[in-house]
Amino acid sequence: MRLMLVDDHELVREGLRLLLESESGWSVIAECRDSTECREALRQERPDLLLLDLNLPDCSGLELVWELRQQQADLPILVVSSSEELQMVSAAMRAGASGYVVKSARRAELVSAVRVVGEGGCYLHPRVASAIFGHLQSGDTPPLSGAELSERETAVVQYVCQGLSNPDIAALLHVSLSTIKNDLSLIFRKWVVRDRTQLAAEATRRGWNVQPLEAP
């Protein structure tokens, strides 16, 4: 199996490479420290699996997962993160990750995660899976991504929920149409949604008040 690593810590990458290449038939074909190096490596290599940390120095790992899923839908992505927060796990899976394993995992757990995701399956680290199962049993749902929105982005979401078009929103907020398009693109990445319909649904799930607003 051809593997690619994306993590900003050299020692982490080295440890993962040594562990993974001890498995028969597995090789690490590229190591990247940020999203820029990852994009460049993917232009030259075709890994069977991408192992990705969410804490990158030049962008959110969630944004990178979402971006890569749009460009290479057939590339399995296994998140390897130090976070066990359900909010982060939920956001990663909704962004398009095929698996999630924590960095404190035992060797056998990491190997199992790589094997399952590399073969086209889905994997959740046992501790994370147990926590999610507990939420489901209690009738709750795992919390969603909580990326903060600016004041204008908040207004844009409100107006989208009211069914206003981009030109109408631009006029109300006294900005250009391109500014609104850029705002929406960033909001989509922050909330890990793909279009206006998903954005409105996400706002509803977050309990947003979508009553008409006065233009700023």
N, C-alpha and C positions, 0 to 999 in steps of 0.2 A: 504494500500500500504506500502510495506517495503522499507525504504529509507536508503541510506548510504551517509554520508557527508565527503568530503575531503577538508579541508581548514586548513592552518597553524595557524590561529588566533582562540584561544579558545572562545573569546567573539562572534565572527562571528558564529562559530558552535553552541554555546549555543542559540544565537538569532534565528538561522534558525530552530534548534530543537524545541524550544518553539512555534514558528510560525507554523511549519509543523504539530506538534502533536496536535495542536488545531483543526485541521481538522479531522472530523470523519473517522475512519478507517485507518488513517495514523500513522506510527510509525517509529522512527529512530532506526535502529538496530545496527548501528556502526558509530563512529566518528573517523576520521583519520586526522592526521596533516601533513602527507607527503605521497609520493608514496610507501615507504616501508611498512608503516602501512596499506595502502590501499590494496596492494597485499596480505598481511597476512590476512586481514579481509575477502577478497574475497575467500580465501582458506577455510574459515569457514562458511561464510554466502552467501546467494543467494538473494541479494536485487532485488526489482522490478525496482529500479531506482537509479542511482548514480548521486549525485550533486557534481560537481568538480570545484574548483578554478584553474586557470591556473598558478598562481604564487605560486609555491611550493618550499620549501627550498632545496630539494635534487634532483630535476630534473624539466624539463619543463613540465607544464601541458599538452602541446600539444603532447609531447612524450608519456605521460601516456595514453592520449586518444587513440593515434595511437596503442600503445601496447595492450591496453585492447580490442580494436576493433578487433585485430587479434586473440586474445585468447577467447573472449566471444562476438561473433558477435550479440547475441540476447540481450545484456545488454544495455538498453537505458542510454545515458549519457547526462545530462543537465549541461552545463557550466554556472557557476555563477561567473561573473568576474566584476571587477571595470572598465575594459577597454571597451570603445565604439569604438575603432579604427576598421575600416573596414578590415584592414590587419589582425588583430587578429581574428575577427569574421570569415573571409573567411578561415583562416588557421584551426581554430577549427572545422568548418563544414567539411572541406576537410579531416581532420584527422579522422572523424567519429562521431563527436558529433551530437546528435539528436535535440539539442536546445541550445539557447544562451540567457541568461537573465543577465542584469547588476545589480550590488549590490544596486544601487540607485532606483531600481524598487519599486513600491508600493506593498503592501501586496497582493492585488488582482491580480496583474500581475505575481508575483512569484507563487501564488497558481495556476493560470491558466497555467503557463508554466509547472509546475510539473504534473498537471492533463493531459495536452495534450501529453507531452512526455511519461509519465507513461502509457498512453493508446495506445502507438505505433505511435503517430504523431510527427510532427516536429514543433518547435516553435522558433521564433525570437522576441526579445524584440521590441516593436513598434518603438522606436527611431532608433534602428539599422536597422530594416526593411525599414523604411522611407528613411534612408541614402542610403541603397543598391538600393532601387527603383529609387532614384534620379540619381545614377550612371548609372543604366540601361537605363533610359530615355535619358541621355545625350550621350549614346553610349559608355560609359566607362564600364570597369569591375572592381569590387572591387579589390584592391591591394592584392597581395599574401604575404605569409610569407616571411620575409626578414632576416632570420637567417644568420649571417655572416659565410662564409666559410674561412678556412685557405688557404694559398698559395697552398699547395699540394692538398687539396680538390678541389680547383678551377681547377687545372690541371687535376685531375681525371674526373671531370664533362666534361671538354673540350674533353678529349680522349674518354669518353663514347659516346659523341655526334658524334664523328668521326667513331664510330663502332668498336673500338679496344676492344679486350678481356682483362679480368683481368690479365692473365699472361703477355700480351704485355705491359699493363700499368705498371705493376710492374717492368718489365725490363727497360722501358723508364725512370722511376722515381728512379730506383736503390733502390727499397725496396722489401720486401718479399711479396708473394702472400697474406698471411694472413693480412698483413698491408693494402693492397688495399681492401680486403674484409671488414675489420673493418672500413676503411674510407667510403666505400659505405654505410654501415649500418648506420653510423652517418649522412651522407649526406641525406639519405632517411628520417631519423627522422627530421633533420633540415628543409627540404623542404616539409615534409609531403607527400612523394610519396612512392609507394610500390615496384617499380621495375625499371630497366634500361630504359624501354620504356617511363614510366611516367617521369623519370628524364630528358630524352632528350626533351620531350615535354615541361616540365616546364622551362628548359633552353631557349627554343625557345620563350616561352611566356614572359620570362624576357628580351628578346632582346639580348641574349648573342651572341657574335661573336664566331662561332665554327670553324673558320679557323684553319688549322694545326698549332700546337705549337712546338717550339723547346723544347726538353727535358731539364729540369733544370740541 
